[in-house]
């Protein structure tokens, strides 16, 4: 590849370029890239780590070029190409890669040009010389962007081409197509490649802490325990996976089979969100929607296995968080205070509703029966009415308060 010839910076401008705080600038560039191109991957630690490594290596190399220590043609990088390959494996569009490079290098140019202008003013550099230095700086940054960006684009294209030839990668594309509400029916050739009965009864399981390879190992046990033959595995990102398990429509997913599945997941000490059974292509989409809804309210319950019926009430009511908070404030009054004492009282009332007796509640909470009785009495005082009044509303408010507090935190 031909390298563009650019005039070097004068000494004072090279010194200004050398004074840039690369650590702080890396933070700005990473944030700009995430906001412009990768916002959905903010919580993906591996991706953000790789992105930052790429940004840092580019910044260090660019500073070497700007200060005249390294000719542009001799720049040798590894992290930007590793990031490009990772983006291809995540099936990110090449337009996202291009957008991140435009935004990232604009952020870099702004910082270095600001440093140059400030130094020119401090040293009282003549206007013409300052403008020529700024022009040279701009040309160097653009030449570097062209030099690296074209190679990165080639890496992305090669990796994407290799993956496109991979059967699993193609299947992942077919699943993404199926999950779109406006998707068209798959042709027979794609159905053969998918190798999953779309007309069956499906149960979706989201495994947020398991990459695809680990999820496939767990599937071996699930198939045996639940007598499932057909499964569909789809990696969401590098660290989480969703799985659909199929039963024939006639047999379906009985309560016994679902219980066996959740017991198996708990036996592996996994965090999992499980949908209700759904049928057909729309059932695949409905299961995917439900496990994502379960995952969104998970913080209030912590790790473990959660099914959609466990939290369907919270999911429904949290569709309007403002009205949900107003409902909790109205129903709980002082019992809804955000302090440890009120939290203990709410926990005791909720357990009392669930277990029905002071003795069972005390055993569950590892408390003395008299302590439970005293807490319930205090809760009724804060509530301003007996715990038996508006019992349904009270139970709903208690469940919602746990969720709303976890969201606020």
HUZIKA-V828409 format. One record per backbone hydrogen bond with DSSP energy under -0.5 kcal/mol. CO is the residue of the C=O (numbers start at 1). NH is the residue of the N-H. E is the energy in kcal/mol with one decimal. If there is no record, write none. Layout:
CO	NH	E
CO	NH	E
//
This chain:
10	14	-2.3
11	15	-2.4
12	16	-1.7
13	17	-2.4
14	18	-2.0
15	19	-0.9
16	19	-0.7
17	20	-1.0
20	22	-1.1
21	25	-2.2
22	26	-2.6
23	27	-1.6
24	28	-1.7
25	29	-2.5
26	30	-2.7
27	31	-2.1
28	32	-2.4
29	33	-2.7
30	34	-2.6
31	35	-2.6
32	36	-2.1
33	37	-2.7
33	38	-1.1
34	38	-0.7
38	41	-2.0
39	42	-1.3
41	44	-1.5
43	45	-1.1
44	48	-2.5
45	49	-2.4
46	50	-2.3
47	51	-2.8
48	52	-2.6
49	53	-2.2
50	54	-2.1
51	55	-2.4
52	56	-3.0
53	57	-2.2
54	58	-2.3
55	59	-2.6
56	60	-2.5
57	61	-2.3
58	62	-2.8
59	63	-2.3
60	64	-1.8
61	65	-1.8
62	66	-2.9
63	67	-2.3
64	69	-1.6
64	70	-1.7
65	68	-1.1
71	74	-1.6
72	75	-1.5
78	82	-1.9
79	83	-2.5
80	84	-1.9
81	85	-2.1
82	86	-2.0
83	87	-2.5
84	88	-1.8
85	89	-2.0
86	90	-1.9
87	92	-2.6
88	91	-1.4
93	96	-1.2
93	97	-1.1
94	98	-2.5
95	99	-2.5
96	100	-2.4
97	101	-1.9
98	102	-2.2
99	103	-2.6
100	104	-2.7
101	105	-2.4
102	106	-1.7
103	107	-2.1
104	108	-2.0
105	109	-2.7
106	110	-2.4
107	111	-1.8
108	112	-2.5
109	113	-2.9
110	114	-2.1
111	115	-2.0
112	116	-2.3
113	117	-2.7
114	118	-2.4
115	119	-2.4
116	120	-2.5
117	121	-2.1
118	122	-2.1
119	123	-2.6
120	125	-2.6
121	124	-0.5
126	130	-2.4
127	131	-2.6
128	132	-2.3
129	133	-2.2
130	134	-2.4
131	135	-2.5
132	136	-2.3
133	137	-2.6
134	138	-2.4
135	139	-2.4
136	140	-2.4
137	141	-2.5
138	142	-2.5
139	143	-2.5
140	144	-2.6
141	145	-2.6
142	146	-2.5
143	147	-2.6
144	148	-2.8
145	149	-2.9
146	150	-1.8
147	151	-0.7
148	152	-2.6
149	153	-2.5
150	154	-1.8
151	155	-2.2
152	156	-2.5
153	157	-2.5
154	158	-2.5
155	159	-2.5
156	160	-2.9
157	161	-2.2
158	162	-2.2
159	163	-2.6
160	164	-2.2
161	165	-0.9
162	165	-0.6
163	166	-1.7
166	170	-2.1
167	171	-2.5
168	172	-2.4
169	173	-1.8
170	174	-2.0
171	175	-2.5
172	176	-2.3
173	177	-1.9
174	178	-2.3
175	179	-2.1
176	180	-0.6
177	180	-1.0
180	183	-1.7
187	190	-0.7
187	191	-1.9
188	192	-2.0
189	193	-1.6
190	194	-2.7
191	195	-2.0
191	196	-0.5
196	198	-1.1
197	200	-1.6
200	202	-0.6
200	280	-2.2
201	247	-2.3
202	278	-2.3
203	245	-2.3
204	275	-2.5
205	207	-0.5
205	243	-2.6
206	208	-0.7
206	273	-2.1
207	210	-1.3
207	241	-2.0
209	211	-0.5
211	215	-2.3
212	216	-2.1
213	217	-1.2
214	218	-1.8
215	219	-1.9
216	220	-1.0
217	220	-0.5
217	221	-0.7
218	221	-0.7
218	222	-2.0
219	223	-2.8
220	224	-1.3
221	225	-2.7
222	226	-2.5
223	227	-0.7
223	228	-1.6
230	246	-2.3
232	244	-2.6
234	242	-2.6
240	236	-2.0
240	237	-1.4
241	207	-3.4
242	234	-2.7
243	205	-2.8
244	232	-2.4
245	203	-1.8
246	230	-0.5
247	201	-3.0
248	252	-3.4
252	254	-0.9
254	258	-2.3
255	259	-2.3
256	260	-2.1
257	261	-2.1
258	262	-2.6
259	263	-2.5
260	264	-2.0
261	265	-2.2
262	266	-2.4
263	267	-2.3
264	268	-1.2
265	270	-1.9
266	269	-1.9
270	272	-0.6
272	306	-2.7
273	206	-2.9
274	308	-2.2
278	202	-4.3
279	283	-0.9
280	284	-1.3
281	285	-1.5
282	286	-2.9
283	287	-2.4
284	288	-1.8
285	289	-2.5
286	290	-2.4
287	291	-2.3
288	292	-1.6
289	293	-2.1
290	294	-2.6
291	295	-2.1
292	296	-1.7
293	297	-0.9
294	297	-0.8
295	298	-1.0
297	300	-1.0
298	301	-2.6
298	302	-1.8
304	272	-2.0
304	306	-0.5
306	274	-2.7
307	310	-0.7
307	311	-1.0
308	311	-0.9
308	312	-0.9
311	315	-2.4
312	316	-2.3
313	317	-2.6
314	318	-2.6
316	319	-1.2
317	320	-1.3
318	321	-0.6
320	324	-2.1
321	325	-2.5
322	326	-2.0
323	327	-2.4
324	328	-2.2
325	329	-2.5
326	330	-2.3
327	331	-2.6
328	332	-2.6
329	333	-1.7
332	335	-2.1
333	336	-1.6
334	337	-1.6
337	339	-1.5
339	343	-2.2
340	344	-2.3
341	345	-2.1
342	346	-2.6
343	347	-2.3
344	348	-2.0
345	349	-2.5
346	350	-2.6
347	351	-2.1
348	352	-2.3
349	353	-2.2
350	354	-1.8
351	355	-2.8
352	356	-2.3
357	361	-2.3
358	362	-2.6
359	363	-2.2
360	364	-2.3
361	365	-2.3
362	366	-0.8
362	367	-2.7
368	372	-1.8
369	373	-2.3
370	374	-2.5
371	375	-2.4
372	376	-2.4
373	377	-2.0
374	378	-2.4
375	379	-2.7
376	380	-2.1
377	381	-1.7
378	382	-2.3
379	383	-2.4
380	384	-2.0
380	385	-1.1
382	334	-0.9
386	389	-1.5
388	391	-0.7
390	394	-2.5
391	395	-2.5
392	396	-2.4
393	397	-2.5
394	398	-2.3
395	399	-2.1
396	400	-2.5
397	401	-2.4
398	402	-1.5
399	403	-1.3
400	404	-3.0
401	405	-2.3
402	406	-1.7
403	407	-2.1
404	408	-2.2
405	409	-1.9
//
